[in-house]
Amino acid sequence: MKYNYLGRSGLKVSALQLGTMTFGGEGFFATAGNTGIEGARRQIAMAIEAGVNMLDSSDVYSDGLSEEIIGEAVAGQRNDLLLATKVRFPTGPGPNDRGLSRHHIIEACEASLKRLKTDYIDLYWCHEWDGRTPVEETLRAMDDLLCAGKIRYLGVSNFSGWHIMKYLGAAERKHLVRPVAQQIHYTLQAREAEQELLPIGIDQGLGAVIWSPLACGLLTGKYRRDRPEPEGTRRVNGWTEPPVHDVEALYDIVEVLIEVANSYEGATPAQVALAWLMSRPGVASAVVGARSDVQLADNLKAADLTLDTEALDKLEKVSRKPLAYPYWHQATTAPDRLSEADLALIAPHLEG
């Protein structure tokens, strides 16, 4: 397993980490999976054996049951693992049981600590942007939690580029805790993050942690052109993330994933998709979850797969999106003065 620094922090995280959205199986999240305590113990043990050092959760996964299961499952080995969880979405019926207000952050953090059976959260994510709460209020609450020893690092998730810069600017001006990472959706099927988010991360020192790196199963090879969708998957059961705007382009990507996987002994399309992600600029870690032990074992093997230039070129060719403005203009008129962050997006378009 490879370990990467998380942004500009001194914290090293495994290139793959274990997602726990499948733990619990309550309410809306029953569609994703229903792993109980014994299954969670097995999967956590599998992840640790593979070198994973971080578990990722949220206070809304199965209404907090995911966190409770983690708290039970890691008893006795808490200090050997990094625990990450999130705050933002509704945790109750009240008008203040949501958002990134000081009130909700403090209440939610205390509740997560209790469910996780721990005194501190290693990485606390703002799960989504809150456009109604002043960023200074959110950061001050997080800074107070940091000073109290209840969280150790802050991250943001599902933010746009200007949202991130607003947080970074306020943190600098007010001398408050600065986010070290962004958790985002980014796959061969959905490369929008390359336009702004990954360049910002490289330039500003925020490590990218990728959620749903297999596009909720779309990149596993199960979904093929002119074939019925496989039974029992979350998409068949009504899960709608991520959206697929061009299904034919998706199937083209899947066919190349299968082709590349067949060129490596024992490799699977899912492993190839994960290996591609781990090779991308600015990506620190990818969150892999699984509905079964078999799926998890397959995903974890991606840490041992390194794609050669030919394979990467094939994947780039089939999935590359056209440059949006102003990037196509920069590529044609200013290629001599592009930074490392600029080139993370533009470099492939300059070749040849």
C-alpha positions as a printed Julia matrix, in Angstrom:
352×3 Matrix{Float64}:
   0.0     0.0     0.0
   1.23    3.47   -0.86
   0.83    6.31    1.64
   0.48    9.94    0.6
   0.65   13.18    2.53
  -2.8    14.7     2.86
  -2.39   18.06    1.2
   0.23   20.21    2.91
  -0.32   18.52    6.24
   2.09   16.07    7.83
  -0.59   13.36    7.9
  -0.05   10.32    5.69
  -3.1     8.43    4.43
  -3.3     5.16    2.54
  -3.95    5.43   -1.19
  -7.11    3.43   -0.57
  -9.3     3.89    2.48
 -12.38    2.0     3.63
 -15.75    3.61    3.07
 -18.47    2.63    5.53
 -21.66    3.9     3.9
 -22.72    0.25    3.63
 -22.47   -0.24    7.4
 -25.91   -0.36    9.02
 -28.32   -0.52    6.11
 -30.97    1.75    7.62
 -33.4     4.02    5.75
 -32.2     5.55    2.48
 -28.77    3.93    2.83
 -30.2     0.39    2.83
 -29.93    0.64   -0.96
 -26.15    0.93   -0.66
 -25.72   -2.07    1.63
 -26.54   -3.53    5.02
 -23.27   -4.67    6.58
 -23.72   -5.5    10.27
 -21.21   -5.52   13.1
 -19.62   -8.88   12.29
 -19.34   -8.04    8.61
 -17.84   -4.68    9.53
 -15.23   -6.36   11.71
 -14.27   -8.65    8.82
 -14.03   -5.81    6.32
 -12.04   -3.59    8.65
  -9.63   -6.48    9.31
  -9.29   -7.06    5.55
  -8.57   -3.37    4.99
  -5.98   -3.19    7.77
  -4.23   -6.31    6.43
  -4.03   -4.61    3.02
  -2.43   -1.52    4.59
  -5.46    0.77    4.82
  -5.09    3.24    7.69
  -8.27    5.36    7.4
 -12.0     4.65    7.74
 -14.47    7.11    6.21
 -17.99    7.66    7.57
 -20.65   10.33    8.09
 -23.19   11.12   10.76
 -26.0    10.62    8.22
 -24.99    7.14    7.06
 -27.88    4.97    8.3
 -28.82    7.74   10.74
 -25.57    7.38   12.66
 -25.56    3.58   12.76
 -22.46    3.45   10.56
 -20.54    5.41   13.19
 -21.91    3.21   15.97
 -20.77    0.07   14.17
 -17.3     1.55   13.64
 -17.09    2.41   17.33
 -17.83   -1.2    18.25
 -15.68   -2.74   15.52
 -12.46   -0.81   16.2
 -12.54   -1.2    19.98
  -9.02   -1.95   21.16
  -7.36   -0.71   17.96
  -8.56    2.91   17.78
  -5.06    4.34   17.91
  -3.97    2.21   14.95
  -6.53    3.8    12.63
  -7.51    7.23   11.37
 -11.24    7.92   11.64
 -12.97   10.41    9.37
 -16.58   11.5     9.56
 -18.74   14.35    8.3
 -21.22   17.04    9.3
 -23.78   19.09    7.36
 -26.86   17.08    6.42
 -30.01   16.77    8.58
 -29.69   14.71   11.74
 -33.11   15.53   13.16
 -36.4    17.37   12.48
 -35.46   20.69   14.04
 -34.56   23.82   12.05
 -31.04   23.78   13.51
 -30.41   20.07   13.02
 -28.57   20.7     9.75
 -26.06   22.98    8.06
 -22.68   24.31    9.1
 -23.75   26.7    11.83
 -21.77   26.75   15.05
 -24.78   25.25   16.82
 -25.08   22.25   14.53
 -21.35   21.6    14.19
 -20.78   21.45   17.96
 -23.87   19.28   18.56
 -23.07   16.96   15.67
 -19.42   16.55   16.63
 -20.31   15.58   20.2
 -22.84   13.05   18.89
 -20.34   11.55   16.45
 -17.7    11.23   19.16
 -20.17    9.36   21.34
 -21.2     6.98   18.55
 -17.6     6.36   17.5
 -16.61    5.76   21.14
 -13.6     8.02   20.8
 -12.26   11.29   22.18
 -11.22   12.71   18.82
 -11.94   12.63   15.09
  -8.85   12.54   12.91
 -10.43   14.21    9.88
 -13.72   16.11   10.11
 -15.38   16.87    6.79
 -17.84   19.62    5.95
 -20.04   17.23    3.97
 -21.55   19.88    1.69
 -21.53   23.63    1.15
 -23.82   25.75    3.34
 -24.52   29.03    1.58
 -26.54   30.43    4.49
 -23.9    30.27    7.21
 -20.99   32.76    7.21
 -17.77   30.87    6.52
 -16.14   32.59    9.5
 -18.78   31.07   11.8
 -18.12   27.59   10.45
 -14.34   27.92   10.64
 -14.43   29.41   14.14
 -16.48   26.45   15.37
 -14.06   24.03   13.71
 -11.1    25.94   15.15
 -12.56   25.66   18.64
 -13.04   21.9    18.17
  -9.43   21.65   17.0
  -8.13   23.58   20.02
 -10.23   21.38   22.31
  -8.61   18.27   20.82
 -11.9    16.92   19.44
 -10.83   17.08   15.78
  -7.34   17.02   14.34
  -7.79   18.02   10.69
 -10.51   19.72    8.65
 -11.66   18.9     5.14
 -14.38   20.08    2.76
 -16.52   17.92    0.5
 -18.65   18.64   -2.56
 -17.55   22.29   -2.67
 -17.1    24.29   -5.86
 -13.84   26.07   -6.59
 -15.01   29.44   -5.33
 -16.43   27.86   -2.19
 -13.02   26.38   -1.41
 -11.22   29.66   -2.03
 -13.7    31.47    0.2
 -12.86   29.09    3.06
  -9.12   29.38    2.46
  -9.29   33.16    2.32
 -11.27   33.41    5.56
  -8.94   30.94    7.3
  -5.92   33.06    6.36
  -7.5    36.41    7.26
  -8.9    35.26   10.6
  -6.07   32.86   11.51
  -8.47   29.93   11.75
  -8.11   26.23   10.97
  -7.36   25.68    7.3
  -8.81   22.74    5.35
  -6.15   20.22    4.31
  -8.24   18.15    1.91
 -11.28   18.01   -0.32
 -13.44   14.92   -0.76
 -14.85   14.93   -4.29
 -16.37   12.74   -6.97
 -13.91   12.01   -9.77
 -13.77    9.02  -12.12
 -13.08    8.11  -15.72
 -16.8     8.6   -16.27
 -16.98   11.97  -14.46
 -13.9    14.15  -14.98
 -15.43   17.54  -14.15
 -13.16   17.89  -11.12
 -10.21   18.4   -13.46
 -11.56   21.79  -14.55
 -11.24   23.6   -11.2
 -11.11   21.37   -8.13
  -7.95   19.36   -8.79
  -5.93   22.39   -9.98
  -7.05   24.3    -6.86
  -5.99   21.37   -4.72
  -2.54   21.23   -6.29
  -2.05   24.99   -6.12
  -3.45   25.5    -2.62
  -2.27   22.27   -0.99
  -5.53   20.36   -0.54
  -5.27   16.63   -1.04
  -8.09   15.1    -3.06
  -9.92   12.15   -1.51
 -12.25   10.52   -4.01
 -15.7     9.27   -3.11
 -17.46    6.6    -5.18
 -14.33    6.01   -7.3
 -16.11    3.24   -9.26
 -19.09    5.47  -10.03
 -21.39    3.34   -7.84
 -20.48    0.23   -9.79
 -20.69    1.67  -13.31
 -16.95    1.09  -13.85
 -16.78   -2.48  -12.54
 -17.59   -4.15  -15.86
 -21.04   -5.22  -14.71
 -22.78   -2.63  -16.87
 -22.32   -3.37  -20.58
 -23.78   -2.09  -23.8
 -26.88   -3.98  -25.0
 -27.1    -6.01  -21.79
 -29.69   -5.74  -19.0
 -28.58   -4.05  -15.82
 -27.41   -6.61  -13.25
 -29.9    -7.58  -10.56
 -29.37   -6.51   -6.98
 -27.23   -3.43   -7.69
 -27.94   -0.11   -6.02
 -28.81    1.55   -9.34
 -31.47   -1.07  -10.04
 -32.78   -0.37   -6.54
 -33.15    3.35   -7.23
 -29.74    4.88   -6.45
 -29.22    7.83   -8.81
 -25.59    8.9    -8.2
 -23.63    9.65  -10.24
 -25.78   10.95  -13.11
 -24.93    9.54  -16.52
 -25.25   12.25  -19.16
 -23.88   10.17  -22.05
 -24.54    6.45  -21.65
 -22.77    5.54  -24.9
 -19.6     7.29  -23.74
 -19.85    5.35  -20.47
 -20.04    2.04  -22.34
 -17.03    3.05  -24.46
 -15.05    3.61  -21.25
 -16.16    0.27  -19.82
 -15.02   -1.58  -22.94
 -11.55   -0.03  -22.67
 -11.42   -0.85  -18.96
 -12.12   -4.49  -19.82
  -9.52   -4.43  -22.59
  -6.86   -3.01  -20.28
  -7.78   -5.41  -17.47
  -7.37   -8.35  -19.83
  -3.81   -7.22  -20.58
  -2.8    -7.61  -16.9
  -2.9   -11.08  -15.41
  -5.68  -11.41  -12.87
  -6.73   -7.74  -13.08
 -10.37   -6.62  -13.13
 -11.96   -3.51  -14.67
 -12.62   -2.15  -11.17
  -8.94   -2.48  -10.25
  -7.93   -0.69  -13.46
 -10.35    2.18  -12.76
  -8.94    2.56   -9.24
  -5.33    2.32  -10.43
  -6.02    5.08  -12.97
  -7.36    7.3   -10.19
  -4.37    6.67   -7.96
  -2.1     7.8   -10.8
  -3.81   11.18  -11.22
  -2.21   14.48  -10.12
  -3.47   15.77   -6.8
  -5.22   12.57   -5.71
  -4.2    11.46   -2.22
  -6.66    8.64   -1.6
  -9.78    6.91   -2.88
 -12.59    5.67   -0.65
 -13.58    2.1    -1.48
 -16.61    0.48    0.06
 -18.26   -2.81   -0.75
 -21.53   -4.67   -0.32
 -19.6    -7.92    0.15
 -16.21   -9.2     1.29
 -15.53  -10.44   -2.25
 -16.01   -6.96   -3.7
 -13.79   -5.41   -1.05
 -11.01   -7.95   -1.6
 -11.09   -7.19   -5.33
 -10.96   -3.42   -4.79
  -8.09   -3.61   -2.31
  -5.92   -5.45   -4.85
  -5.91   -2.26   -6.94
  -3.22   -0.92   -4.62
  -0.78   -3.41   -6.21
  -1.63   -2.52   -9.82
   0.48    0.04  -11.69
  -0.67    0.91  -15.19
   1.88    1.37  -17.95
   1.93    4.29  -20.36
   0.07    2.4   -23.07
  -2.8     1.56  -20.73
  -2.99    5.11  -19.4
  -3.03    6.48  -22.95
  -5.95    4.22  -23.89
  -7.94    5.31  -20.86
  -7.11    8.96  -21.5
  -8.2     8.75  -25.13
 -11.58    7.17  -24.38
 -12.5     9.41  -21.42
 -10.92   12.81  -22.1
 -13.38   15.7   -22.22
 -12.91   18.81  -24.4
 -11.33   21.79  -22.73
 -13.88   24.35  -21.55
 -13.27   28.09  -21.72
 -10.93   29.7   -20.65
  -8.73   26.59  -20.68
  -8.78   26.01  -24.43
  -7.74   29.62  -24.88
  -4.88   29.21  -22.41
  -3.77   26.04  -24.14
  -3.55   27.74  -27.53
  -2.17   31.13  -26.5
  -0.2    30.7   -23.25
   1.31   27.19  -23.04
   4.74   28.65  -22.19
   3.65   30.06  -18.8
   1.49   27.35  -17.24
   1.97   26.22  -13.65
   1.91   22.67  -12.32
  -1.72   23.22  -11.33
  -2.61   24.48  -14.81
  -0.9    21.54  -16.44
  -2.83   19.02  -14.36
  -5.74   19.82  -16.69
  -4.15   21.21  -19.84
  -1.01   19.08  -20.37
  -2.74   16.15  -22.13
  -4.25   18.59  -24.61
  -0.81   19.98  -25.53
   0.65   16.65  -26.63
   1.13   16.21  -30.33
